[in-house]
Amino acid sequence: MGDMMTLIDKYLAKEVFKYFNMLLLMVVSIYLLVDFFEKIDNFMEAGLPISKILSFFQLKIPLIVTQITPIGILLAVIIVFGLMNKNNELIALQSSGVSIYFLLRPVIFIGLTLSILVFLLSDLIVPITVSKANKIWNVEVKKRSAVISKGKNIWIKDKGAIYNITYFNPAKRTISGIAFNYFDDDFRLTRRIDARRGIFKNGRWIFYGVMEQKLNKESNNYQFSFFKKREESFHFLPEEIKRVVKKSEEMNFLELFEYIRNIESEGYDASTYKVDLYAKLAFPFICLIMCLVGPFIAGRREVKEGLSVSIFYGICIAFFYWVFYSFCLSLGHGEILPPFLAAWTANIVFFSLGIFAIMK
């Protein structure tokens, strides 16, 4: 019995990985092809060489793989168990005394392995490749203002000005710890604006706790002025700051954890970034959940004659999971749900459904 189970485990693992690799290669290729045709005009207008264009799409592959892996393993498991169900292999194994729980052993092991690999890929490789790809797109293709975002500090270099923002809250559309520096043609500081906080309202920036330093060219001294509240010209919209600021996916788990600790130590609300931190742990776990759901979908007797129906059900479940997961994250970013629940609610719900399906 033990030798037979070992053979079954090896057979299932081999078949699952075979279809998983085929699906992954196919979907990644389609994804890159569609993305290529969407962006090729931008690359041509920017005059980038072919080597740089190919490098951009190569840098996107790790992120695509992490996003596609959960649905890829779900469909692979559905195909393998669906074919076994169609060929009456499941009934034959059960008649030989092989429990469905034994058949799930290699699948669960694969799910756990992929969850760990997706986490490691997302944490070690994706932040580097995404950062480089975004730099090519924003600086070399879109010719946007030079931006350096390191740790909790955001630096934006504009024509005749350098802006420094300590913290940006995308949910509340606010910036904090502000220092705007304006220079003349000789790179001499002519004006500096320091503000405690800025809020974007009705299409304009309103700043609070403002101190202005302005150069008096006759005396070559700076004049100081203080304002509790003041509207100031700053042509970067919250959406543009969000686009250029260092994103959560450009930081690994420890970097994001340190970033949250730093901004909280200075009194800023880090709820939005906490959601992203918990999501870095929650999302890879979906690989295991999909491995629990897949055999149930494929093993149902009413879809025995139609593997395509099982695949359709699998795609629908993956779609509903993604919608529900994204919805929960948006509630977390909007500070409606606590960060932990925002990241893990979808997993808890679908994991419970998977366990219930296996027990049934």
Buried (B, 14 or more C-beta within 10 A) or exposed (E): EEEEBEEBBEBBBEBBBEBBEBBBEEBBEEBBEEBBEEBEEEBEEBEBEEEBBEBBBEBBBBBBBBBBBBBBBBBBBBBBBBBBBBEEBBEEBEEEEBEBEBBBBBBBBBBBBBBBBBBEBBBEBBBEBBBBBBBBBBBBBEEBBEBEBEEBBBBBEBEEBBBBBBBBBBBBBBBBBBBBBBBEEEEEEBBBBBBEBBBBEEEEBBBBBBBBBBBEEEEEEBEEEEBEEBEBEBEBEBEBBEBBBBBBBBBBBEBBBBBBEBBBEEEBBBBBBBBBBBBBBBBBBBBBBBBBBBBBBBBBEEBBEEBEBBBBBBBEBBEEBBEBBEBBBBBBBBBEBBBBBBBBBBBEBBBEBBEEBBEE
